[in-house]
Amino acid sequence: MKKLLLLAVSISILACKNEPKIGYAVISGKITNKAVGDVTINSFDRSYKENLEIASDGTFNDTIVPNTNAYVLYDGKNPVFLHLEPGYNLNISYDAQDFTNSLKIEGSGSEVNNYLIAKRKNEQTLMGNNAELYTLDEEAFKKKFQDIKASNEKLLNDFKGISSDFIDKEKRNLHYFYLARINEYEMAHRYFTKDQTFKVSEGFLKDFDGFDYNNEADFNFSNNYKELVTNHYVKQANERATTESIERDLAFVKTVQEVQSATIKNTLLFEFANQNMGYSKDVDTFYNAYMEQSTDEKNNTLITEKYNKLTALAVGKPSPKFVDYENYKGGTTSLDDLKGKYVYIDVWATWCGPCKREIPFLKEVEKKFHGKNIEFVSVSIDRLTDHDKWKAMVQEKELGGMQLFADNDWNSKFVQDYQIQGIPRFILIDDQGNIVDANAPRPSNPELETLLNSKSI
């Protein structure tokens, strides 16, 4: 009997050990005083995006199978940065009108996420204003981020309930954050001091001596490490493009083929292709080069879908259309209403700095082509919650041309059909509604006037 009892216990233990691990994370909660608009949850690497269903009382509940750790829940105004792992069950609540003071995360996995919230607040407090930060001299700048690193390490050590595995990875991540900031110092210092001749002194980047760009575990965990690796290969690709006189996108593919880790190589290829293929001067050649190097079937399927959509944007193809976009001057406007004229479209938003820097140049081009057979159309992809900001900026900056407001911001069909991943984006369409250039030169680029003049507009 005793032997049978022991056998039963052994079987019970084995059965427990063989239970399948939970492969998903649950997020639930409540958002009060939320403005009109969608609530989304996206992964940092853009591999996952979903609109959350929010009940009339502000509650939500969703299940996610994490294929990465870093996510952001966004209600159009407030971002909640999340670390998700299988088995997490998080309850998130806040008042959208008092986000900073009301945000609360509870449940399994909350310790890590509350640490990350505290870390972000700590960094914001210690870093202060970017203009002041990046105009510091080299020694003071390094000291500032060494202090931030030490402060974050103390914060991490003081938090209870966090696994030793996460602590080990996060300590490396904190070091990568420090490295990423000193790596960007030269460019940022030039920008804020307006001294384009500035170069960091010899030895400023000595912390990179012996740096390992092939650490797959850290690449999967740390966005700071991923940033360093990406920037490293982008820099090498830019140098190769110059020395070999080839296009930058092809240079990137050639450079990344030397990466040892298949995971790192495939991710770098996918993220670069996903963001840049639409800007390629030779989409066919770039796509074929990508497919020769990438071994990730899921990524290849996504890039092939993107490629097929981009081929529909070739010169001479009918342009995707927008329908009944709100016109600042009243009523609505569709692309078909403009047939018979060339149309130069500026896709922008009020929050986009590079977009706003193009405004003076756009006004000059509009002035030079005034009275010609061309319509200058600016399409705002601001969220509905920023509709009043759009109207105010059009008035304040005395924006010319035709000012339109897209029907669903980034998710507008016109934006999706043109595969727009970043703004500003400029498009030129001929008087028959066909594409002249799906990625036309910016107003600040002299090539734009050359292009317009070549069409005898």
C-alpha positions as CSV (number, residue, x, y, z in Angstrom):
1,M,0.0,0.0,0.0
2,K,2.9,2.3,0.9
3,K,4.6,1.6,-2.4
4,L,1.3,2.3,-4.3
5,L,1.0,5.6,-2.4
6,L,4.5,6.6,-3.3
7,L,3.9,5.7,-6.9
8,A,0.7,7.8,-6.9
9,V,2.6,10.8,-5.5
10,S,5.4,10.3,-8.1
11,I,2.8,10.2,-10.9
12,S,1.2,13.4,-9.5
13,I,4.5,15.2,-9.4
14,L,5.4,14.2,-12.9
15,A,1.9,15.3,-14.1
16,C,2.5,18.7,-12.5
17,K,5.9,19.0,-14.1
18,N,4.4,18.1,-17.5
19,E,1.7,20.8,-17.4
20,P,2.0,23.0,-20.5
21,K,3.4,26.5,-19.7
22,I,1.1,29.4,-20.2
23,G,2.1,31.0,-23.6
24,Y,0.1,34.2,-23.3
25,A,-0.2,37.3,-21.2
26,V,-3.5,38.9,-20.1
27,I,-4.0,42.7,-19.8
28,S,-7.2,44.1,-18.4
29,G,-8.2,47.3,-16.7
30,K,-10.1,50.5,-16.8
31,I,-9.5,54.0,-18.4
32,T,-11.7,56.8,-17.1
33,N,-12.3,60.2,-18.8
34,K,-10.9,58.8,-22.1
35,A,-11.3,61.1,-25.2
36,V,-12.9,59.9,-28.4
37,G,-10.7,57.6,-30.4
38,D,-9.1,54.1,-30.5
39,V,-6.9,52.6,-27.8
40,T,-4.1,50.5,-29.4
41,I,-1.5,48.2,-28.1
42,N,1.7,47.9,-30.3
43,S,5.0,46.1,-29.9
44,F,8.1,48.3,-30.2
45,D,9.3,46.3,-33.1
46,R,6.1,46.9,-35.0
47,S,5.4,43.1,-35.3
48,Y,2.1,43.4,-33.3
49,K,-0.6,46.0,-33.5
50,E,-4.2,45.7,-32.2
51,N,-7.1,48.0,-31.4
52,L,-8.4,47.2,-27.9
53,E,-12.1,46.9,-27.4
54,I,-13.1,49.4,-24.7
55,A,-16.5,49.0,-23.0
56,S,-18.8,51.9,-22.4
57,D,-17.6,52.0,-18.8
58,G,-13.9,52.2,-19.9
59,T,-13.0,48.6,-19.0
60,F,-11.0,46.3,-21.3
61,N,-9.7,42.8,-21.3
62,D,-7.3,41.2,-23.9
63,T,-5.0,38.3,-24.4
64,I,-1.6,38.6,-26.1
65,V,0.9,36.0,-27.1
66,P,4.1,37.9,-26.6
67,N,6.7,37.4,-29.4
68,T,8.8,40.3,-27.8
69,N,8.8,42.0,-24.5
70,A,8.3,45.7,-25.2
71,Y,4.8,47.0,-25.9
72,V,3.0,50.3,-25.5
73,L,-0.7,50.8,-24.8
74,Y,-1.8,54.2,-26.2
75,D,-5.2,56.1,-25.9
76,G,-4.2,58.9,-28.3
77,K,-2.7,61.0,-25.5
78,N,-1.2,58.8,-22.9
79,P,1.4,56.0,-23.5
80,V,1.6,53.1,-21.0
81,F,4.9,51.3,-21.7
82,L,4.6,47.6,-20.8
83,H,7.0,44.7,-20.4
84,L,5.0,41.5,-21.3
85,E,6.0,37.9,-20.8
86,P,3.9,34.7,-21.0
87,G,2.1,34.2,-17.7
88,Y,1.7,37.8,-16.9
89,N,-1.8,39.0,-15.8
90,L,-1.8,42.8,-15.6
91,N,-4.5,45.1,-14.5
92,I,-4.0,48.6,-15.7
93,S,-6.1,51.6,-14.6
94,Y,-5.8,55.4,-14.9
95,D,-7.6,58.6,-15.4
96,A,-6.8,59.9,-18.9
97,Q,-7.1,63.5,-17.6
98,D,-4.6,62.9,-14.7
99,F,-2.5,60.2,-16.2
100,T,0.8,60.7,-14.3
101,N,-0.8,60.7,-10.9
102,S,-3.4,58.0,-11.4
103,L,-1.6,55.3,-13.4
104,K,-1.7,52.0,-11.5
105,I,-0.5,48.5,-12.6
106,E,-1.4,45.5,-10.4
107,G,-1.3,41.7,-10.8
108,S,1.3,39.1,-12.0
109,G,4.2,40.9,-13.6
110,S,3.3,44.2,-12.0
111,E,6.6,44.5,-10.1
112,V,8.6,44.7,-13.3
113,N,6.2,47.1,-14.9
114,N,6.1,49.4,-11.9
115,Y,9.9,49.4,-11.8
116,L,9.9,50.5,-15.5
117,I,7.5,53.3,-14.7
118,A,9.6,54.4,-11.8
119,K,12.8,54.2,-14.0
120,R,11.2,56.3,-16.7
121,K,10.2,59.0,-14.2
122,N,13.7,58.9,-12.7
123,E,15.3,59.4,-16.1
124,Q,13.0,62.2,-17.0
125,T,13.8,64.0,-13.8
126,L,17.5,63.5,-14.0
127,M,17.9,64.2,-17.7
128,G,15.9,67.4,-17.7
129,N,15.7,69.6,-20.9
130,N,17.3,68.1,-24.0
131,A,18.7,71.5,-25.1
132,E,20.6,71.9,-21.8
133,L,21.6,68.2,-21.7
134,Y,23.1,68.0,-25.1
135,T,25.0,71.3,-24.9
136,L,27.0,70.0,-21.9
137,D,30.7,69.4,-22.5
138,E,31.9,65.9,-23.0
139,E,33.0,65.3,-19.4
140,A,29.8,66.7,-17.9
141,F,27.6,64.8,-20.3
142,K,29.3,61.5,-19.5
143,K,29.1,62.2,-15.8
144,K,25.4,62.9,-16.1
145,F,24.6,59.6,-17.7
146,Q,27.0,57.7,-15.3
147,D,25.0,59.1,-12.5
148,I,21.7,58.2,-14.1
149,K,22.9,54.6,-14.6
150,A,23.9,54.4,-11.0
151,S,20.6,55.8,-9.8
152,N,18.6,53.4,-12.0
153,E,20.7,50.4,-10.7
154,K,19.9,51.4,-7.1
155,L,16.2,51.7,-8.0
156,L,16.3,48.2,-9.6
157,N,18.0,46.7,-6.5
158,D,15.5,48.3,-4.2
159,F,12.4,46.9,-6.0
160,K,11.1,43.6,-4.5
161,G,9.6,40.6,-6.3
162,I,11.6,40.9,-9.5
163,S,13.3,37.8,-10.8
164,S,17.1,37.5,-10.8
165,D,17.0,36.7,-14.5
166,F,15.3,40.1,-15.3
167,I,17.7,41.9,-12.9
168,D,20.7,40.5,-14.7
169,K,19.3,41.5,-18.2
170,E,18.2,44.9,-17.0
171,K,21.6,45.8,-15.5
172,R,23.1,45.2,-18.9
173,N,20.2,47.2,-20.5
174,L,21.1,50.1,-18.2
175,H,24.6,50.0,-19.4
176,Y,23.4,49.9,-23.0
177,F,21.3,53.0,-22.3
178,Y,24.4,54.8,-21.2
179,L,26.3,53.7,-24.3
180,A,23.4,54.7,-26.6
181,R,23.4,58.2,-25.2
182,I,27.1,58.8,-25.5
183,N,26.9,57.3,-29.0
184,E,24.4,59.9,-30.1
185,Y,26.2,62.8,-28.3
186,E,28.2,64.1,-31.3
187,M,25.2,64.4,-33.6
188,A,22.9,65.8,-30.9
189,H,25.5,68.3,-29.7
190,R,25.9,69.6,-33.2
191,Y,22.1,70.0,-33.5
192,F,21.6,71.9,-30.2
193,T,24.8,74.0,-30.4
194,K,24.3,74.6,-34.2
195,D,28.0,73.8,-34.5
196,Q,28.1,71.3,-37.5
197,T,31.9,71.0,-37.2
198,F,31.9,69.5,-33.7
199,K,33.6,66.1,-33.3
200,V,34.0,64.2,-30.0
201,S,37.5,63.9,-28.7
202,E,39.6,60.8,-29.2
203,G,38.8,58.3,-26.5
204,F,35.3,59.6,-25.9
205,L,33.8,56.4,-27.1
206,K,36.4,54.1,-25.4
207,D,33.5,52.3,-23.6
208,F,32.8,50.6,-26.9
209,D,36.2,48.9,-27.0
210,G,35.5,45.2,-27.5
211,F,31.8,45.6,-27.8
212,D,29.9,42.5,-28.8
213,Y,27.4,43.2,-31.6
214,N,26.3,39.6,-31.8
215,N,24.6,39.0,-28.4
216,E,21.2,37.4,-29.4
217,A,19.8,37.3,-25.9
218,D,20.4,41.0,-25.3
219,F,19.2,41.9,-28.8
220,N,15.9,40.2,-27.9
221,F,15.6,41.9,-24.5
222,S,17.1,45.3,-24.7
223,N,15.8,48.0,-27.1
224,N,18.9,50.0,-26.2
225,Y,21.2,47.2,-27.3
226,K,19.1,46.8,-30.5
227,E,19.5,50.5,-31.2
228,L,23.3,50.2,-30.8
229,V,23.5,47.2,-33.1
230,T,21.2,48.8,-35.7
231,N,23.2,52.1,-35.7
232,H,26.4,50.2,-36.0
233,Y,25.4,48.4,-39.2
234,V,23.6,51.5,-40.6
235,K,26.9,53.4,-40.2
236,Q,28.9,50.7,-41.9
237,A,26.3,50.5,-44.7
238,N,26.5,54.3,-45.3
239,E,30.3,54.0,-45.6
240,R,30.0,51.1,-47.9
241,A,27.4,53.0,-50.1
242,T,30.0,55.8,-50.5
243,T,33.1,53.6,-51.1
244,E,31.3,51.2,-53.5
245,S,29.0,53.8,-55.2
246,I,25.9,51.7,-54.6
247,E,22.5,52.6,-53.2
248,R,22.2,52.8,-49.4
249,D,19.5,50.1,-49.2
250,L,21.6,47.6,-51.1
251,A,24.7,48.5,-49.0
252,F,22.7,47.7,-45.9
253,V,21.7,44.2,-47.2
254,K,25.4,43.5,-48.1
255,T,26.6,44.7,-44.7
256,V,24.1,42.7,-42.7
257,Q,24.8,39.5,-44.5
258,E,28.0,39.3,-42.4
259,V,26.0,39.1,-39.1
260,Q,26.5,35.7,-37.4
261,S,23.2,35.4,-35.5
262,A,20.3,34.5,-37.8
263,T,17.9,36.1,-35.4
264,I,19.7,39.4,-35.4
265,K,20.3,39.4,-39.2
266,N,16.7,38.6,-40.0
267,T,15.4,41.2,-37.6
268,L,17.7,43.9,-39.0
269,L,16.8,43.0,-42.6
270,F,13.1,43.0,-41.8
271,E,13.0,46.3,-39.9
272,F,15.1,48.0,-42.5
273,A,13.0,46.7,-45.4
274,N,9.7,47.4,-43.6
275,Q,10.7,51.1,-43.0
276,N,12.7,51.8,-46.1
277,M,11.6,49.7,-49.1
278,G,9.1,52.4,-50.0
279,Y,11.9,54.9,-50.5
280,S,14.1,52.6,-52.6
281,K,15.0,53.9,-56.1
282,D,14.9,50.4,-57.4
283,V,12.4,48.4,-55.4
284,D,12.8,45.2,-57.5
285,T,16.5,45.0,-57.0
286,F,16.2,45.7,-53.3
287,Y,13.5,43.2,-52.8
288,N,15.5,40.4,-54.6
289,A,18.6,41.2,-52.5
290,Y,16.5,41.1,-49.3
291,M,14.9,37.7,-50.2
292,E,18.4,36.2,-51.0
293,Q,19.5,37.0,-47.4
294,S,16.4,36.6,-45.2
295,T,15.6,33.1,-43.9
296,D,12.6,34.1,-41.8
297,E,9.5,32.8,-43.6
298,K,7.0,35.0,-41.7
299,N,9.1,38.1,-42.4
300,N,9.5,37.2,-46.0
301,T,5.7,36.8,-46.4
302,L,5.1,40.3,-44.9
303,I,7.8,41.9,-47.0
304,T,6.5,40.2,-50.2
305,E,3.0,41.6,-49.4
306,K,4.6,45.0,-49.0
307,Y,6.5,44.6,-52.2
308,N,3.4,43.7,-54.1
309,K,1.6,46.8,-52.8
310,L,4.6,49.0,-53.7
311,T,4.6,47.7,-57.3
312,A,1.1,49.1,-57.6
313,L,2.7,52.5,-56.9
314,A,5.0,52.5,-59.9
315,V,5.1,55.5,-62.2
316,G,2.1,55.7,-64.5
317,K,-0.1,53.5,-62.2
318,P,-3.5,55.0,-61.1
319,S,-3.1,56.7,-57.7
320,P,-4.8,55.4,-54.7
321,K,-7.6,57.8,-53.8
322,F,-8.9,59.7,-50.8
323,V,-12.6,60.4,-50.5
324,D,-14.4,63.2,-48.7
325,Y,-11.6,64.5,-46.6
326,E,-12.6,67.5,-44.5
327,N,-11.4,70.7,-46.1
328,Y,-10.3,73.5,-43.8
329,K,-12.1,76.1,-45.9
330,G,-15.4,74.1,-45.6
331,G,-17.0,71.0,-47.0
332,T,-15.1,67.9,-48.1
333,T,-12.7,67.1,-50.9
334,S,-11.9,63.9,-52.8
335,L,-8.9,63.3,-55.1
336,D,-11.2,62.8,-58.0
337,D,-12.3,66.5,-57.6
338,L,-8.8,67.5,-58.6
339,K,-8.6,65.6,-61.9
340,G,-7.3,67.8,-64.7
341,K,-4.6,69.2,-62.5
342,Y,-1.3,67.9,-61.3
343,V,-1.5,67.3,-57.5
344,Y,1.5,67.6,-55.1
345,I,0.5,66.1,-51.8
346,D,2.1,66.7,-48.4
347,V,1.2,64.1,-45.8
348,W,2.0,65.7,-42.4
349,A,0.9,66.2,-38.8
350,T,1.0,69.0,-36.3
351,W,3.3,67.1,-33.9
352,C,5.9,66.3,-36.7
353,G,9.0,68.6,-36.4
354,P,10.4,67.6,-39.8
355,C,7.0,68.3,-41.4
356,K,6.9,71.8,-39.9
357,R,10.4,72.5,-41.1
358,E,9.3,72.0,-44.7
359,I,6.5,74.6,-44.4
360,P,8.5,77.7,-45.4
361,F,10.0,75.8,-48.4
362,L,6.5,74.6,-49.4
363,K,5.2,78.2,-49.4
364,E,8.0,79.2,-51.7
365,V,7.3,76.4,-54.2
366,E,3.6,77.3,-54.1
367,K,4.4,80.9,-54.8
368,K,6.6,80.0,-57.8
369,F,3.9,77.8,-59.3
370,H,1.0,80.0,-58.5
371,G,-1.5,80.1,-61.4
372,K,0.0,76.9,-63.0
373,N,-1.9,73.7,-63.6
374,I,-1.1,72.2,-60.2
375,E,-2.8,71.9,-56.8
376,F,-0.8,71.8,-53.6
377,V,-2.6,69.7,-51.1
378,S,-1.6,69.1,-47.5
379,V,-3.2,66.1,-45.8
380,S,-3.0,66.0,-42.0
381,I,-3.0,62.6,-40.4
382,D,-3.4,64.0,-36.9
383,R,-5.7,61.9,-34.6
384,L,-9.2,63.1,-34.2
385,T,-8.4,64.3,-30.7
386,D,-6.0,66.8,-32.3
387,H,-8.4,68.2,-34.8
388,D,-8.6,71.6,-33.1
389,K,-4.7,71.7,-33.0
390,W,-4.7,71.2,-36.8
391,K,-7.2,74.0,-37.4
392,A,-5.3,76.3,-35.1
393,M,-1.9,75.6,-36.8
394,V,-3.3,76.1,-40.3
395,Q,-4.5,79.6,-39.1
396,E,-1.5,80.4,-37.0
397,K,1.1,79.5,-39.7
398,E,-1.1,80.8,-42.5
399,L,-0.8,77.6,-44.4
400,G,-1.5,77.9,-48.1
401,G,-2.7,75.4,-50.7
402,M,-5.6,73.1,-49.9
403,Q,-5.6,71.9,-46.3
404,L,-7.3,68.5,-45.7
405,F,-7.9,66.3,-42.6
406,A,-7.6,62.5,-43.2
407,D,-10.5,60.4,-42.0
408,N,-8.5,57.9,-39.8
409,D,-5.0,59.3,-39.2
410,W,-2.3,56.6,-39.8
411,N,-5.0,54.0,-40.5
412,S,-6.6,56.0,-43.4
413,K,-6.9,53.9,-46.5
414,F,-5.0,56.5,-48.6
415,V,-2.1,56.4,-46.1
416,Q,-2.1,52.6,-46.0
417,D,-2.4,52.2,-49.8
418,Y,0.7,54.4,-50.2
419,Q,2.6,52.3,-47.6
420,I,3.5,55.4,-45.6
421,Q,5.7,54.5,-42.6
422,G,7.0,58.0,-41.8
423,I,6.2,61.6,-42.4
424,P,6.6,64.1,-44.0
425,R,5.8,62.2,-47.2
426,F,5.3,63.9,-50.6
427,I,3.5,62.5,-53.6
428,L,3.1,63.9,-57.1
429,I,0.1,62.8,-59.3
430,D,-0.5,63.9,-62.9
431,D,-3.6,65.6,-64.4
432,Q,-5.1,62.2,-65.2
433,G,-4.8,60.9,-61.7
434,N,-1.8,58.7,-62.3
435,I,1.4,58.5,-60.2
436,V,4.4,60.6,-61.2
437,D,6.4,59.9,-58.1
438,A,5.0,58.1,-55.0
439,N,7.9,59.4,-53.0
440,A,8.5,62.8,-54.5
441,P,11.3,65.2,-53.5
442,R,10.6,67.4,-50.5
443,P,10.0,71.2,-51.0
444,S,13.4,71.9,-49.5
445,N,15.1,69.7,-52.2
446,P,15.9,71.6,-55.4
447,E,15.0,68.5,-57.3
448,L,11.3,69.2,-56.8
449,E,11.3,72.3,-58.9
450,T,13.3,70.4,-61.6
451,L,10.7,67.7,-61.6
452,L,7.8,70.0,-61.8
453,N,9.4,72.1,-64.6
454,S,10.1,68.9,-66.5
455,K,6.3,68.2,-66.7
456,S,5.6,71.6,-68.3
457,I,3.0,72.4,-65.7
